[in-house]
C-alpha cells in the first residue's frame, strides 16, 4: 500500500475524556472496547493531555 493510499483513522471523542493523567490508560481501554493500548501510545497520549492536566477535573459537568 503506497503512502497516498494508507487509511486514515480519526477518533471523535464524544465520550468525554480522562479526569486525570492517571486515568488516561483506563479511558483508552474503555474507548477501545477493552483492547489494550500499547504502552508507547499511552505515554504519547498522556503527554498530549499533560498541558491540560489541571483543568481535566474542572469541567463543571456532573460525573456519572
Buried (B, 14 or more C-beta within 10 A) or exposed (E): EEEEEEEEEEEEEEEEEBBEBEBBBEBBBEBEEEEEBEEEEBEEBBEEBEEEEEEBEEEEEEEE
